[in-house]
Amino acid sequence: MVDDEGVEMETEGSSQGGVPFQLQFDKPIPSQVKIAEWNPEKDLLAMVTEDNKIILHRFNWQRLWALFPGKGITSLCWRPDGKAIALGLDDGTISLHDVENGKLLRAVKTHSVAVICLNWEEVAQTKGSTAQQVLAALCLI
């Protein structure tokens, strides 16, 4: 690894014949990351920080947007097509945000307890209809 002065530093495995890597840039995030999820379709990483912000970055570390919902974020899940992200909040709210700009698309308060797990599920087709995807939530009671 190369430090600020351009000196190559050993990484774990480099002294054992592994392939060393080189740090291209270092952009710190202002707070510790507590949750991170890769977008299933695009070059995006969503991160939730300890101060309850959600930050969306491209793989090249370009920040696209950041949100502060005003409540504790306890879970997140990408829609399978990668065009929206769902946030589970500590007050039982689930909010759905547009990937392009972070705009709130919909918010539903399902319970009065934290939403600790979110998952998109495919609903079986019925005669004459198409399959739909729904968001399933697990709340901490």
C-alpha atoms as a printed R data frame, in Angstrom:
    type eleno elety resid chain resno       x       y       z
1   ATOM     1    CA   MET     A     1   0.000   0.000   0.000
2   ATOM     2    CA   VAL     A     2   1.238   3.532  -0.667
3   ATOM     3    CA   ASP     A     3   0.999   6.065   2.141
4   ATOM     4    CA   ASP     A     4   0.645   9.872   1.797
5   ATOM     5    CA   GLU     A     5   4.325  10.204   0.899
6   ATOM     6    CA   GLY     A     6   4.166   7.658  -1.933
7   ATOM     7    CA   VAL     A     7   5.899   4.884   0.029
8   ATOM     8    CA   GLU     A     8   4.668   1.365  -0.640
9   ATOM     9    CA   MET     A     9   3.461  -0.301   2.533
10  ATOM    10    CA   GLU     A    10   3.104  -4.011   3.149
11  ATOM    11    CA   THR     A    11  -0.399  -5.348   3.346
12  ATOM    12    CA   GLU     A    12  -1.574  -8.524   4.947
13  ATOM    13    CA   GLY     A    13  -0.510 -11.288   2.624
14  ATOM    14    CA   SER     A    14   2.038  -9.223   0.691
15  ATOM    15    CA   SER     A    15   4.921 -10.567   2.772
16  ATOM    16    CA   GLN     A    16   3.629 -14.090   2.146
17  ATOM    17    CA   GLY     A    17   3.722 -13.887  -1.642
18  ATOM    18    CA   GLY     A    18   0.204 -12.447  -1.990
19  ATOM    19    CA   VAL     A    19  -0.641  -9.654  -4.387
20  ATOM    20    CA   PRO     A    20  -0.094  -6.216  -2.814
21  ATOM    21    CA   PHE     A    21  -2.617  -3.506  -3.537
22  ATOM    22    CA   GLN     A    22  -2.239   0.212  -3.896
23  ATOM    23    CA   LEU     A    23  -4.509   2.770  -2.237
24  ATOM    24    CA   GLN     A    24  -5.797   5.064  -4.988
25  ATOM    25    CA   PHE     A    25  -7.493   7.636  -2.766
26  ATOM    26    CA   ASP     A    26  -8.703   8.031   0.777
27  ATOM    27    CA   LYS     A    27 -11.999   9.834   1.382
28  ATOM    28    CA   PRO     A    28 -13.129   9.317   4.938
29  ATOM    29    CA   ILE     A    29 -16.773   9.038   5.872
30  ATOM    30    CA   PRO     A    30 -17.625  11.455   8.694
31  ATOM    31    CA   SER     A    31 -19.087   8.754  10.953
32  ATOM    32    CA   GLN     A    32 -18.663   4.986  11.451
33  ATOM    33    CA   VAL     A    33 -20.617   2.830   8.965
34  ATOM    34    CA   LYS     A    34 -23.057   0.445  10.673
35  ATOM    35    CA   ILE     A    35 -24.892  -1.005   7.625
36  ATOM    36    CA   ALA     A    36 -23.809  -1.259   3.969
37  ATOM    37    CA   GLU     A    37 -25.504  -2.859   0.960
38  ATOM    38    CA   TRP     A    38 -24.410  -3.114  -2.684
39  ATOM    39    CA   ASN     A    39 -26.992  -2.292  -5.338
40  ATOM    40    CA   PRO     A    40 -27.908  -5.507  -7.196
41  ATOM    41    CA   GLU     A    41 -27.966  -3.847 -10.646
42  ATOM    42    CA   LYS     A    42 -25.820  -0.699 -10.562
43  ATOM    43    CA   ASP     A    43 -22.392   0.412  -9.376
44  ATOM    44    CA   LEU     A    44 -23.756   1.794  -6.104
45  ATOM    45    CA   LEU     A    45 -23.126   1.275  -2.411
46  ATOM    46    CA   ALA     A    46 -25.602   2.497   0.217
47  ATOM    47    CA   MET     A    47 -24.201   3.030   3.704
48  ATOM    48    CA   VAL     A    48 -25.892   3.883   6.981
49  ATOM    49    CA   THR     A    49 -23.672   5.707   9.460
50  ATOM    50    CA   GLU     A    50 -23.761   5.719  13.260
51  ATOM    51    CA   ASP     A    51 -25.253   9.235  13.162
52  ATOM    52    CA   ASN     A    52 -28.183   7.799  11.117
53  ATOM    53    CA   LYS     A    53 -27.420   9.229   7.714
54  ATOM    54    CA   ILE     A    54 -27.750   7.184   4.565
55  ATOM    55    CA   ILE     A    55 -25.053   7.916   2.007
56  ATOM    56    CA   LEU     A    56 -25.078   6.667  -1.580
57  ATOM    57    CA   HIS     A    57 -21.751   6.291  -3.409
58  ATOM    58    CA   ARG     A    58 -20.644   4.970  -6.783
59  ATOM    59    CA   PHE     A    59 -17.863   2.373  -6.858
60  ATOM    60    CA   ASN     A    60 -15.391   5.162  -7.687
61  ATOM    61    CA   TRP     A    61 -16.443   6.748  -4.382
62  ATOM    62    CA   GLN     A    62 -18.361   9.636  -5.967
63  ATOM    63    CA   ARG     A    63 -21.067  10.643  -3.509
64  ATOM    64    CA   LEU     A    64 -24.470  10.860  -5.181
65  ATOM    65    CA   TRP     A    65 -26.579  11.925  -2.220
66  ATOM    66    CA   ALA     A    66 -26.965  11.733   1.534
67  ATOM    67    CA   LEU     A    67 -30.137  11.758   3.634
68  ATOM    68    CA   PHE     A    68 -30.909  12.214   7.280
69  ATOM    69    CA   PRO     A    69 -34.417  10.867   7.937
70  ATOM    70    CA   GLY     A    70 -34.487  12.254  11.481
71  ATOM    71    CA   LYS     A    71 -34.940   8.795  12.993
72  ATOM    72    CA   GLY     A    72 -32.688   5.831  13.632
73  ATOM    73    CA   ILE     A    73 -32.113   3.660  10.550
74  ATOM    74    CA   THR     A    74 -32.179   0.002  11.584
75  ATOM    75    CA   SER     A    75 -32.200  -1.796   8.213
76  ATOM    76    CA   LEU     A    76 -32.030  -1.252   4.475
77  ATOM    77    CA   CYS     A    77 -32.765  -3.257   1.360
78  ATOM    78    CA   TRP     A    78 -32.429  -2.567  -2.365
79  ATOM    79    CA   ARG     A    79 -35.370  -3.228  -4.649
80  ATOM    80    CA   PRO     A    80 -34.274  -6.071  -6.984
81  ATOM    81    CA   ASP     A    81 -34.184  -3.774 -10.036
82  ATOM    82    CA   GLY     A    82 -31.876  -1.407  -8.122
83  ATOM    83    CA   LYS     A    83 -34.065   1.653  -8.735
84  ATOM    84    CA   ALA     A    84 -35.173   2.198  -5.142
85  ATOM    85    CA   ILE     A    85 -33.980   1.532  -1.621
86  ATOM    86    CA   ALA     A    86 -36.121   0.768   1.416
87  ATOM    87    CA   LEU     A    87 -35.143   1.930   4.900
88  ATOM    88    CA   GLY     A    88 -36.423   0.389   8.122
89  ATOM    89    CA   LEU     A    89 -36.562   2.887  10.973
90  ATOM    90    CA   ASP     A    90 -36.497   2.487  14.732
91  ATOM    91    CA   ASP     A    91 -40.072   3.791  15.113
92  ATOM    92    CA   GLY     A    92 -41.558   1.086  12.839
93  ATOM    93    CA   THR     A    93 -41.634   3.181   9.662
94  ATOM    94    CA   ILE     A    94 -40.515   1.825   6.297
95  ATOM    95    CA   SER     A    95 -39.534   4.484   3.773
96  ATOM    96    CA   LEU     A    96 -38.870   3.917   0.084
97  ATOM    97    CA   HIS     A    97 -36.438   6.276  -1.682
98  ATOM    98    CA   ASP     A    98 -35.601   6.882  -5.339
99  ATOM    99    CA   VAL     A    99 -32.041   5.843  -6.192
100 ATOM   100    CA   GLU     A   100 -31.480   8.805  -8.536
101 ATOM   101    CA   ASN     A   101 -32.004  11.604  -6.011
102 ATOM   102    CA   GLY     A   102 -32.944  10.106  -2.645
103 ATOM   103    CA   LYS     A   103 -36.470  11.504  -2.908
104 ATOM   104    CA   LEU     A   104 -39.006   9.867  -0.610
105 ATOM   105    CA   LEU     A   105 -41.377   7.801  -2.756
106 ATOM   106    CA   ARG     A   106 -43.488   6.383   0.042
107 ATOM   107    CA   ALA     A   107 -43.465   5.910   3.799
108 ATOM   108    CA   VAL     A   108 -45.558   3.450   5.779
109 ATOM   109    CA   LYS     A   109 -45.627   3.063   9.542
110 ATOM   110    CA   THR     A   110 -46.185  -0.647  10.026
111 ATOM   111    CA   HIS     A   111 -45.542  -1.013  13.751
112 ATOM   112    CA   SER     A   112 -44.391   0.966  16.756
113 ATOM   113    CA   VAL     A   113 -41.173  -1.049  17.094
114 ATOM   114    CA   ALA     A   114 -37.937  -1.063  15.085
115 ATOM   115    CA   VAL     A   115 -37.853  -2.661  11.638
116 ATOM   116    CA   ILE     A   116 -34.745  -4.829  11.890
117 ATOM   117    CA   CYS     A   117 -34.894  -6.711   8.591
118 ATOM   118    CA   LEU     A   118 -36.250  -5.940   5.123
119 ATOM   119    CA   ASN     A   119 -36.481  -8.291   2.149
120 ATOM   120    CA   TRP     A   120 -38.112  -8.076  -1.273
121 ATOM   121    CA   GLU     A   121 -40.233 -11.125  -2.081
122 ATOM   122    CA   GLU     A   122 -41.751 -12.206  -5.361
123 ATOM   123    CA   VAL     A   123 -45.474 -12.851  -5.102
124 ATOM   124    CA   ALA     A   124 -46.683 -15.859  -7.071
125 ATOM   125    CA   GLN     A   125 -48.558 -15.205 -10.263
126 ATOM   126    CA   THR     A   126 -52.270 -15.739 -10.380
127 ATOM   127    CA   LYS     A   127 -54.166 -16.528 -13.542
128 ATOM   128    CA   GLY     A   128 -54.061 -13.537 -15.871
129 ATOM   129    CA   SER     A   129 -51.686 -11.436 -13.752
130 ATOM   130    CA   THR     A   130 -47.971 -10.795 -13.654
131 ATOM   131    CA   ALA     A   131 -45.634 -11.532 -10.786
132 ATOM   132    CA   GLN     A   132 -45.182  -8.695  -8.329
133 ATOM   133    CA   GLN     A   133 -42.479  -7.903  -5.838
134 ATOM   134    CA   VAL     A   134 -43.450  -6.911  -2.325
135 ATOM   135    CA   LEU     A   135 -41.368  -5.768   0.593
136 ATOM   136    CA   ALA     A   136 -41.431  -7.988   3.676
137 ATOM   137    CA   ALA     A   137 -40.442  -6.524   7.034
138 ATOM   138    CA   LEU     A   138 -39.376  -8.100  10.314
139 ATOM   139    CA   CYS     A   139 -39.929  -5.964  13.379
140 ATOM   140    CA   LEU     A   140 -38.268  -6.303  16.761
141 ATOM   141    CA   ILE     A   141 -40.882  -6.826  19.455
